[in-house]
Amino acid sequence: QLQLVESGGGLVQPGGSLTLSCVASGFSLDAYAMCWFRQAPGKERERVASISNDGFLTEYRDSVKDRFFISKHNNKNTGYLQMYNLKPEDTAIYYCAASSRYSDCSDYTYIPPGYWGPGTQVTVSS
């Protein structure tokens, strides 16, 4: 059974850091791209970052460039999102997702329901 589970969310002050993890089971991450999305209350889910199956390609939304860093360790079947200099506007539920096509990470609607984690809350507040 394919499963993704995020961890590492929490409450952090502005300017702080968090690292999110996403552990995959039931499939091998080395054949899948990994994407991180987030959704704030009342807003649409948006792509934060994505990484290709081999790790050579990465993309970030403009608002997190040079603050967030995506990686994946295929031998651990785990992906990561390192977040630095967090801002209140980064507050959201963060979801990891996987797809056999890197291009699917461009839009959350391209990824079927079974390829998502349940999400982890990130709150940036003083």
Secondary structure as UniProt FT lines:
FT   STRAND          3..7
FT   STRAND          10..12
FT   TURN            14..15
FT   STRAND          18..25
FT   HELIX           29..31
FT   STRAND          33..39
FT   TURN            41..42
FT   STRAND          46..51
FT   TURN            53..54
FT   STRAND          58..60
FT   HELIX           62..64
FT   TURN            65..67
FT   STRAND          68..73
FT   HELIX           74..76
FT   STRAND          78..83
FT   HELIX           88..90
FT   STRAND          92..99
FT   HELIX           102..106
FT   HELIX           108..110
FT   HELIX           113..115
FT   STRAND          120..124
//
